[in-house]
Amino acid sequence: MVTALKVIFSGLLVWMCYVVISTSLHSNLFEQWNFLGGIAWMRATLWDFYANVTVIFVWVCYKEKSIGLKILWLLLLVCLGSIASCAYVLIQLFRLKPGEGLREFFSKQNG
């Protein structure tokens, strides 16, 4: 299961990097911000995004002991979204020792 998750989250990370980079090359978010902010579904998507960031950040706060790492991951999650989420999950998956599984993935705190 851990290996499958590594493959899935690696694929998601690569895909999201591709989507963000290719979109950025074709469209400047800051030039279109006023237009996008006027779209109800865009506002709903942003609220949804920040709700998800909050959920993931609560897990990060549990996993990480260092206040500096907590703040760093909050900034990365807010600025990079799913790219940072996938990276954090992958880091946690690769930190697992042989024989550890999802129980340790979710519950084991970082030292």
Secondary structure, DSSP 4 states (H G I P E B T S, - for coil): -HHHHHHHHHHHHHHHHHHHHHHHHH--HHHHHHHHHT-HHHHHHHHHHHHHHHHHHHHHHHH---HHHHHHHHHHHHHHTHHHHHHHHHHHHHHPPTT--HHHHHHPPP-
